[in-house]
Amino acid sequence: MEETNLRKRREDEKPIQSNEPKTTSLQKEVGLLSGICIIVGTIIGSGIFISPKSVLSNTEAVGPCLIIWAACGILATLGALCFAELGTMITKSGGEYPYLMEAFGPIPAYLFSWTSLFVIKPSSFAIICLSFSEYASAPFYSGCKPPEVVVKCLAAAAILLITMVNSLSVRLSSYVQNVFTAAKLVIVAIIIISGLVLLAQGNTKNFENSFEGTKLSVGAIGVAFYNGLWAYDGWNQLNYITEELRNPFRNLPLAIIIGIPLVTGCYILMNISYFTVMTATELLQSQAVAVTFGDRVLYPASWVVPLFVAFSTIGAANGNCFTAGRLVYVAGREGHMLKVLSYISVRRLTPAPAFIFYGFIAIIYIIPGDINSLVNYFSFAAWLFYGMTILGLIVMRFTRKELERPIKVPIFIPILVTLVSVFLVLAPIISEPAWEYLYCVLFMLSGIIFYFLFVHYKFGWAQKISKPFTMHLQMLLEVVPPEEAPE
């Protein structure tokens, strides 16, 4: 009854100038440019401004460090091409979720949504917002570290603001993404151009004997990849909003082919720029590499670096929220989470309950605020499911031959990416065992209990509790289940 009333109210309030009826569902409002901006804007966040130190500490020399950055870019591109085949073969939003569902069935798909909703996505969102708040508050505490309570409150405020923007409008969120992507490309261009000028002036001393002192182990390479790939995370983000892409068969692969190599080139050139003014030892001692670079090259205008890094991180957080909210939406739609999480705002046509839920979980992650532990949780869990998803692509080549594949990558690419994923998951555990990995596995497996209790058997008492909760949330947020688009 409430759903009917809400729909009727929405029809009565429809603008006079609207000639085309819109269903209460996600609209196709993301074009090629916005798609590229989502990829570039989500990938280029805080990582490239902070992670070079972590990659260098595991490779111990300039040459291997640059090779790791290039290899991470190649791996992200190959992984994204595999996801392009999956995204055009199964044109559903939700990223890995619908692909695991088609390939392996509901349990692996549920475990992915469970882990993503409670570990991978909120921890990533929290890390980015914490990085933003540290940079944004730094100018007000010159010469000392900002108080932890200030950093956490500012990060929580950023999460609330981004959640509100995404709940209000898809178009507004895309516009915000485009603006911040342009802003972050400005600082990327400043660093790259400054570095190239310094190279042209003969500042190449730090590149001499660039492989000297290299001491690599299997575990060190794995951890270096973890840190490098954290900076590249976001290469698969467009697959979360496939249903909102205009002409996804064309725009999805084009956005990937343009966006990720663009980011890879920027990352390599930025690292080269860093080494034109810093030795390996100086880079390792720097608290924030980009700020140190700005102090040495851009003074007295070095204040632009923390400002634009703040723009970069807030843009990455917006892109992260924009895509992750769709995962919550799809999980709710498939019955793997509360149904109300898949409901659409009748006024805004956005999955507002999904965004609110996602923002709430991210704020909880801010309370402990240990970025290093969050990155370990994130990287281990993320690459476990990346590997499973691309393995699913290989499996469906044989089990789902009837599916149309507008894009079909050579089979060696998914095999290679799957093998690399296995290495990335196992190498750090074998070389440097840590409790974080065990906790992460136990939490993922605990999802099986919830699957059988609430999804598979659907106990009546759980339905009785959730029904009034769903009804009250519907009235409060003015949301209804998504309608099927008319043929």
C-alpha positions as CSV (number, residue, x, y, z in Angstrom):
1,M,0.0,0.0,0.0
2,E,2.8,2.4,1.0
3,E,4.7,1.6,-2.3
4,T,1.6,2.4,-4.3
5,N,1.0,5.7,-2.5
6,L,4.6,6.7,-3.0
7,R,4.6,5.9,-6.7
8,K,1.3,7.8,-7.1
9,R,2.7,10.9,-5.3
10,R,5.8,10.8,-7.5
11,E,3.6,10.7,-10.7
12,D,1.5,13.7,-9.4
13,E,4.7,15.7,-8.8
14,K,6.3,14.9,-12.2
15,P,7.6,18.0,-13.8
16,I,5.4,19.4,-16.6
17,Q,8.3,19.6,-19.1
18,S,9.0,15.8,-18.8
19,N,7.8,14.2,-22.0
20,E,9.3,10.8,-21.5
21,P,8.0,8.6,-18.6
22,K,10.8,7.5,-16.3
23,T,10.5,4.3,-14.3
24,T,11.6,4.1,-10.7
25,S,14.9,2.5,-11.6
26,L,18.5,3.5,-12.2
27,Q,18.8,5.7,-15.3
28,K,21.4,5.6,-18.1
29,E,23.1,8.9,-17.4
30,V,26.8,8.0,-17.5
31,G,28.6,8.7,-20.8
32,L,32.1,7.9,-22.1
33,L,33.7,11.1,-20.6
34,S,32.1,10.5,-17.2
35,G,33.1,6.8,-17.4
36,I,36.8,7.8,-18.0
37,C,36.6,10.3,-15.2
38,I,35.2,7.7,-12.8
39,I,38.1,5.4,-13.6
40,V,40.8,8.1,-13.5
41,G,39.1,9.9,-10.6
42,T,38.8,6.8,-8.5
43,I,42.2,5.3,-9.2
44,I,44.2,8.6,-8.6
45,G,43.4,9.2,-5.0
46,S,45.8,9.4,-2.1
47,G,47.9,6.4,-3.2
48,I,50.3,8.0,-5.7
49,F,51.0,10.8,-3.2
50,I,51.9,8.4,-0.3
51,S,52.4,4.8,-1.6
52,P,55.8,5.3,-3.4
53,K,57.5,5.1,-0.1
54,S,55.9,1.7,0.7
55,V,56.8,0.3,-2.7
56,L,60.4,1.6,-2.5
57,S,60.9,0.1,1.0
58,N,60.1,-3.4,-0.3
59,T,62.3,-3.1,-3.5
60,E,65.1,-1.0,-2.0
61,A,66.2,0.5,-5.3
62,V,64.9,3.0,-7.9
63,G,65.0,0.6,-10.9
64,P,62.9,-2.3,-9.4
65,C,60.6,0.4,-7.8
66,L,59.7,1.8,-11.3
67,I,59.3,-1.7,-12.7
68,I,56.8,-2.6,-10.0
69,W,54.8,0.5,-10.8
70,A,54.7,-0.3,-14.5
71,A,53.9,-4.0,-13.7
72,C,51.0,-2.9,-11.5
73,G,49.6,-0.8,-14.3
74,I,49.9,-3.7,-16.8
75,L,48.2,-6.0,-14.3
76,A,45.4,-3.5,-13.7
77,T,44.9,-3.1,-17.5
78,L,44.8,-6.9,-18.1
79,G,42.4,-7.3,-15.2
80,A,40.2,-4.5,-16.5
81,L,40.1,-6.1,-20.0
82,C,38.9,-9.3,-18.5
83,F,36.2,-7.3,-16.6
84,A,35.3,-5.7,-19.9
85,E,34.4,-9.1,-21.3
86,L,32.4,-9.9,-18.2
87,G,30.7,-6.5,-18.1
88,T,29.5,-6.7,-21.7
89,M,28.5,-10.4,-21.4
90,I,26.6,-9.9,-18.1
91,T,25.3,-6.3,-18.3
92,K,24.3,-6.0,-14.6
93,S,25.6,-3.5,-12.1
94,G,27.4,-4.7,-9.0
95,G,30.9,-5.6,-10.3
96,E,32.1,-9.0,-9.3
97,Y,28.8,-10.0,-7.7
98,P,26.7,-10.9,-10.8
99,Y,29.8,-12.6,-12.4
100,L,30.4,-14.8,-9.4
101,M,26.7,-15.6,-9.3
102,E,26.6,-16.7,-12.9
103,A,29.9,-18.7,-12.7
104,F,29.8,-20.4,-9.3
105,G,26.3,-19.8,-7.9
106,P,24.9,-17.9,-4.9
107,I,27.3,-18.9,-2.1
108,P,30.5,-17.4,-3.6
109,A,28.5,-14.3,-4.8
110,Y,27.1,-13.9,-1.3
111,L,30.5,-14.2,0.3
112,F,31.8,-11.5,-2.0
113,S,29.0,-9.2,-1.2
114,W,29.4,-9.9,2.5
115,T,33.1,-9.3,2.4
116,S,32.8,-6.2,0.2
117,L,30.0,-4.6,2.1
118,F,31.7,-5.1,5.5
119,V,35.5,-5.1,4.7
120,I,36.7,-4.2,1.2
121,K,34.6,-1.2,0.2
122,P,34.1,0.5,3.6
123,S,37.8,0.1,4.6
124,S,38.8,1.6,1.2
125,F,36.4,4.5,1.7
126,A,37.6,5.1,5.3
127,I,41.3,5.0,4.2
128,I,40.7,7.6,1.5
129,C,38.7,9.9,3.7
130,L,41.3,9.6,6.5
131,S,44.0,10.6,4.0
132,F,41.9,13.5,2.8
133,S,41.4,14.8,6.4
134,E,45.1,14.5,7.2
135,Y,46.0,16.7,4.2
136,A,43.1,19.1,4.7
137,S,44.0,19.7,8.3
138,A,47.8,19.9,7.9
139,P,47.9,23.6,7.0
140,F,46.2,24.5,10.2
141,Y,48.7,22.6,12.4
142,S,52.0,23.8,10.8
143,G,55.0,22.0,12.3
144,C,53.1,19.4,14.2
145,K,50.8,16.4,13.5
146,P,47.0,17.3,13.6
147,P,45.1,15.9,16.6
148,E,43.6,12.5,15.9
149,V,40.1,13.6,16.9
150,V,40.2,16.4,14.4
151,V,41.4,14.1,11.6
152,K,38.7,11.5,12.4
153,C,35.9,14.1,12.7
154,L,36.9,15.7,9.4
155,A,37.0,12.2,7.8
156,A,33.5,11.5,9.1
157,A,32.2,14.8,7.8
158,A,33.7,14.0,4.4
159,I,31.9,10.6,4.4
160,L,28.6,12.3,5.3
161,L,28.9,14.9,2.6
162,I,29.8,12.4,-0.1
163,T,27.0,10.1,0.9
164,M,24.5,13.0,0.8
165,V,25.7,14.1,-2.7
166,N,25.4,10.6,-4.1
167,S,22.0,10.1,-2.5
168,L,20.6,13.3,-4.0
169,S,21.5,12.9,-7.7
170,V,23.4,10.6,-10.1
171,R,24.0,13.7,-12.3
172,L,25.3,15.8,-9.4
173,S,27.6,13.0,-8.4
174,S,29.0,12.6,-11.9
175,Y,29.5,16.4,-12.1
176,V,31.4,16.4,-8.8
177,Q,33.5,13.5,-10.1
178,N,34.3,15.4,-13.3
179,V,35.3,18.6,-11.5
180,F,37.6,16.8,-9.0
181,T,39.1,14.7,-11.7
182,A,40.0,17.8,-13.6
183,A,41.5,19.3,-10.4
184,K,43.6,16.3,-9.6
185,L,44.9,16.1,-13.2
186,V,46.2,19.7,-12.7
187,I,48.4,18.7,-9.7
188,V,49.5,15.5,-11.6
189,A,50.5,17.7,-14.6
190,I,52.3,20.2,-12.3
191,I,54.4,17.4,-10.8
192,I,55.1,15.6,-14.1
193,I,56.0,18.8,-16.0
194,S,58.3,20.0,-13.1
195,G,60.0,16.6,-13.1
196,L,60.5,16.6,-16.9
197,V,62.0,20.1,-16.7
198,L,64.4,18.9,-13.9
199,L,65.4,15.9,-16.0
200,A,66.1,18.2,-19.0
201,Q,68.3,20.3,-16.7
202,G,70.4,17.2,-16.0
203,N,69.0,16.0,-12.6
204,T,69.6,12.3,-13.4
205,K,72.0,11.4,-10.6
206,N,69.5,9.3,-8.7
207,F,68.9,7.1,-11.8
208,E,72.5,6.1,-12.0
209,N,73.1,2.5,-10.8
210,S,69.4,2.3,-10.2
211,F,69.5,-1.5,-9.5
212,E,72.3,-1.3,-7.0
213,G,71.5,-2.7,-3.6
214,T,68.4,-4.5,-4.7
215,K,67.5,-7.3,-2.3
216,L,64.2,-8.9,-3.4
217,S,62.3,-11.8,-2.0
218,V,59.1,-13.4,-3.0
219,G,57.3,-11.9,0.0
220,A,58.8,-8.5,-0.6
221,I,57.6,-8.5,-4.2
222,G,54.1,-9.5,-3.0
223,V,53.9,-6.7,-0.4
224,A,55.4,-4.2,-3.0
225,F,52.6,-5.2,-5.4
226,Y,50.0,-4.8,-2.6
227,N,51.1,-1.2,-2.0
228,G,51.4,-0.4,-5.7
229,L,48.0,-2.0,-6.5
230,W,46.4,0.0,-3.7
231,A,47.3,3.1,-5.7
232,Y,45.7,1.5,-8.8
233,D,42.6,0.3,-7.0
234,G,39.5,1.4,-8.9
235,W,40.4,-0.2,-12.3
236,N,37.2,-2.3,-12.1
237,Q,34.9,0.5,-10.8
238,L,33.0,1.0,-14.0
239,N,31.6,-2.5,-13.9
240,Y,29.6,-1.6,-10.8
241,I,27.5,0.8,-12.8
242,T,27.1,-1.0,-16.1
243,E,23.3,-0.5,-16.0
244,E,23.8,3.3,-15.9
245,L,26.3,3.4,-18.8
246,R,25.0,4.7,-22.1
247,N,25.9,2.2,-24.8
248,P,28.0,-0.1,-22.4
249,F,29.2,-2.4,-25.2
250,R,31.1,0.6,-26.7
251,N,31.8,2.9,-23.7
252,L,32.9,0.3,-21.1
253,P,35.9,-1.1,-23.0
254,L,36.8,2.4,-24.5
255,A,36.8,4.0,-21.0
256,I,39.1,1.1,-19.8
257,I,41.5,1.3,-22.8
258,I,41.8,5.1,-22.4
259,G,41.6,5.5,-18.6
260,I,44.0,2.9,-17.2
261,P,47.0,3.4,-19.5
262,L,46.6,7.2,-18.9
263,V,46.8,6.5,-15.1
264,T,49.8,4.1,-15.6
265,G,51.7,6.7,-17.6
266,C,51.0,9.4,-15.0
267,Y,52.2,7.2,-12.2
268,I,55.5,6.2,-13.8
269,L,56.2,9.8,-14.7
270,M,55.3,11.0,-11.2
271,N,57.7,8.5,-9.6
272,I,60.4,9.6,-12.0
273,S,59.7,13.2,-11.0
274,Y,60.0,12.3,-7.3
275,F,63.4,10.8,-7.9
276,T,64.7,13.9,-9.7
277,V,64.8,15.8,-6.4
278,M,65.0,13.0,-3.8
279,T,67.4,10.1,-3.3
280,A,65.9,6.7,-2.3
281,T,66.8,7.4,1.3
282,E,65.2,10.8,1.3
283,L,62.0,9.5,-0.2
284,L,61.8,6.8,2.5
285,Q,62.2,9.4,5.2
286,S,59.5,11.6,3.8
287,Q,56.1,11.6,5.6
288,A,54.3,12.6,2.4
289,V,56.3,12.3,-0.8
290,A,54.3,14.9,-2.9
291,V,54.5,17.5,-0.1
292,T,58.3,17.1,0.1
293,F,58.5,17.4,-3.7
294,G,56.4,20.6,-3.5
295,D,58.6,22.1,-0.8
296,R,61.7,21.6,-2.9
297,V,60.4,22.5,-6.3
298,L,57.4,24.8,-6.0
299,Y,58.3,27.0,-3.0
300,P,56.8,29.5,-2.3
301,A,53.7,28.1,-4.0
302,S,54.2,24.7,-2.3
303,W,50.8,25.1,-0.5
304,V,49.1,24.0,-3.8
305,V,50.2,20.4,-3.2
306,P,48.3,19.6,0.0
307,L,45.3,21.5,-1.4
308,F,45.2,19.6,-4.6
309,V,46.0,16.3,-2.9
310,A,42.9,17.0,-0.7
311,F,40.9,17.5,-4.0
312,S,42.3,14.3,-5.3
313,T,41.4,12.2,-2.3
314,I,37.8,13.7,-2.0
315,G,37.3,12.9,-5.7
316,A,38.5,9.3,-5.2
317,A,36.2,8.9,-2.2
318,N,33.2,10.2,-4.3
319,G,34.0,7.7,-7.1
320,N,34.4,4.9,-4.5
321,C,31.0,5.8,-2.9
322,F,29.3,6.2,-6.3
323,T,30.2,2.7,-7.4
324,A,30.1,0.8,-4.1
325,G,26.5,2.0,-3.4
326,R,25.5,0.0,-6.5
327,L,27.0,-3.2,-5.0
328,V,24.8,-2.7,-1.9
329,Y,21.8,-2.0,-4.2
330,V,22.4,-5.2,-6.3
331,A,22.9,-7.4,-3.2
332,G,19.6,-6.1,-1.8
333,R,17.9,-6.7,-5.1
334,E,19.1,-10.3,-5.2
335,G,17.8,-11.0,-1.7
336,H,21.3,-11.3,-0.2
337,M,20.9,-8.2,2.0
338,L,17.8,-6.4,3.4
339,K,15.4,-5.8,0.5
340,V,15.1,-2.1,1.5
341,L,18.8,-1.6,0.4
342,S,17.7,-2.2,-3.2
343,Y,14.9,0.4,-3.1
344,I,15.1,3.6,-5.2
345,S,14.2,7.1,-4.1
346,V,11.0,8.2,-5.9
347,R,12.2,11.8,-6.1
348,R,15.9,11.4,-6.9
349,L,16.0,8.0,-8.7
350,T,19.1,7.0,-6.7
351,P,19.7,4.0,-4.4
352,A,19.6,6.2,-1.3
353,P,19.3,3.4,1.4
354,A,22.3,1.7,-0.1
355,F,24.4,4.9,0.2
356,I,23.3,5.6,3.7
357,F,24.1,2.0,4.8
358,Y,27.6,2.2,3.1
359,G,28.4,5.5,4.7
360,F,27.4,4.3,8.2
361,I,29.8,1.2,7.9
362,A,32.6,3.4,6.7
363,I,32.3,5.8,9.7
364,I,32.6,2.8,12.0
365,Y,35.9,1.9,10.3
366,I,37.2,5.4,11.0
367,I,37.0,4.9,14.8
368,P,40.1,2.6,15.0
369,G,41.8,4.6,12.2
370,D,44.7,2.2,11.7
371,I,45.4,2.8,8.0
372,N,48.1,0.1,7.6
373,S,45.9,-2.7,9.0
374,L,43.0,-1.5,6.8
375,V,45.2,-1.7,3.7
376,N,46.3,-5.2,4.6
377,Y,42.7,-6.3,5.1
378,F,41.7,-4.6,1.9
379,S,44.4,-5.9,-0.4
380,F,44.2,-9.5,0.7
381,A,40.4,-9.8,0.5
382,A,40.2,-7.8,-2.8
383,W,42.7,-9.9,-4.7
384,L,41.2,-13.1,-3.5
385,F,37.9,-12.1,-5.1
386,Y,39.5,-10.6,-8.2
387,G,41.2,-13.9,-8.8
388,M,37.9,-15.8,-8.2
389,T,36.0,-13.6,-10.6
390,I,38.5,-13.9,-13.4
391,L,38.7,-17.7,-12.8
392,G,34.9,-17.5,-13.3
393,L,35.5,-15.9,-16.7
394,I,37.6,-18.9,-17.7
395,V,35.0,-21.4,-16.3
396,M,32.2,-19.7,-18.2
397,R,34.1,-20.0,-21.5
398,F,33.3,-23.7,-21.2
399,T,30.0,-23.8,-19.1
400,R,28.2,-20.8,-20.6
401,K,29.1,-20.9,-24.3
402,E,25.7,-19.6,-25.3
403,L,26.2,-16.2,-23.8
404,E,26.9,-13.4,-26.3
405,R,30.4,-11.9,-25.9
406,P,30.7,-8.5,-27.7
407,I,34.3,-8.4,-26.3
408,K,36.4,-11.6,-26.1
409,V,39.9,-11.4,-24.7
410,P,42.5,-14.1,-25.5
411,I,42.3,-16.9,-23.0
412,F,45.9,-16.5,-21.8
413,I,45.1,-13.1,-20.3
414,P,42.5,-14.3,-17.7
415,I,44.8,-17.3,-17.0
416,L,47.8,-15.0,-16.4
417,V,45.8,-12.6,-14.1
418,T,44.4,-15.6,-12.1
419,L,47.9,-16.9,-11.5
420,V,49.1,-13.5,-10.5
421,S,46.2,-13.2,-8.1
422,V,47.0,-16.5,-6.5
423,F,50.6,-15.3,-6.0
424,L,49.4,-12.0,-4.5
425,V,47.2,-13.8,-2.0
426,L,49.7,-16.5,-1.0
427,A,53.1,-14.8,-1.1
428,P,52.7,-12.4,1.8
429,I,51.1,-15.1,4.0
430,I,53.9,-17.6,3.3
431,S,56.8,-15.1,3.7
432,E,55.4,-12.9,6.5
433,P,52.4,-14.6,8.3
434,A,50.2,-12.1,10.1
435,W,47.0,-12.4,12.2
436,E,45.2,-9.9,9.9
437,Y,45.0,-12.5,7.2
438,L,43.5,-15.1,9.5
439,Y,40.9,-12.7,10.9
440,C,40.0,-11.7,7.3
441,V,39.5,-15.4,6.3
442,L,37.4,-16.2,9.4
443,F,35.2,-13.1,8.8
444,M,34.7,-14.1,5.1
445,L,33.7,-17.7,6.1
446,S,31.4,-16.4,8.8
447,G,29.2,-15.1,6.0
448,I,28.2,-18.7,5.2
449,I,26.4,-18.9,8.5
450,F,24.4,-15.8,7.7
451,Y,23.7,-17.1,4.2
452,F,22.0,-20.2,5.4
453,L,20.2,-18.5,8.3
454,F,18.8,-15.5,6.4
455,V,19.0,-16.2,2.7
456,H,18.8,-20.0,2.0
457,Y,16.3,-21.0,4.7
458,K,14.6,-17.6,5.3
459,F,13.4,-18.1,8.8
460,G,10.0,-16.6,9.5
461,W,11.1,-14.7,12.6
462,A,13.7,-12.8,10.6
463,Q,11.1,-11.8,8.1
464,K,8.7,-10.6,10.9
465,I,11.5,-8.3,12.3
466,S,12.6,-6.9,8.9
467,K,9.1,-6.2,7.5
468,P,8.1,-3.3,9.9
469,F,11.7,-2.0,9.7
470,T,11.5,-1.9,5.9
471,M,8.0,-0.2,5.9
472,H,9.2,2.6,8.2
473,L,12.3,3.2,6.2
474,Q,10.2,3.4,3.1
475,M,8.1,6.1,4.6
476,L,11.0,8.0,6.0
477,L,13.2,7.9,2.9
478,E,10.4,7.8,0.3
479,V,11.8,4.8,-1.5
480,V,10.2,2.0,-3.5
481,P,11.4,-1.3,-5.1
482,P,12.9,-0.7,-8.6
483,E,10.5,-1.1,-11.5
484,E,11.3,-3.0,-14.7
485,A,12.0,-0.5,-17.6
486,P,9.3,-0.7,-20.3
487,E,10.3,-2.5,-23.5
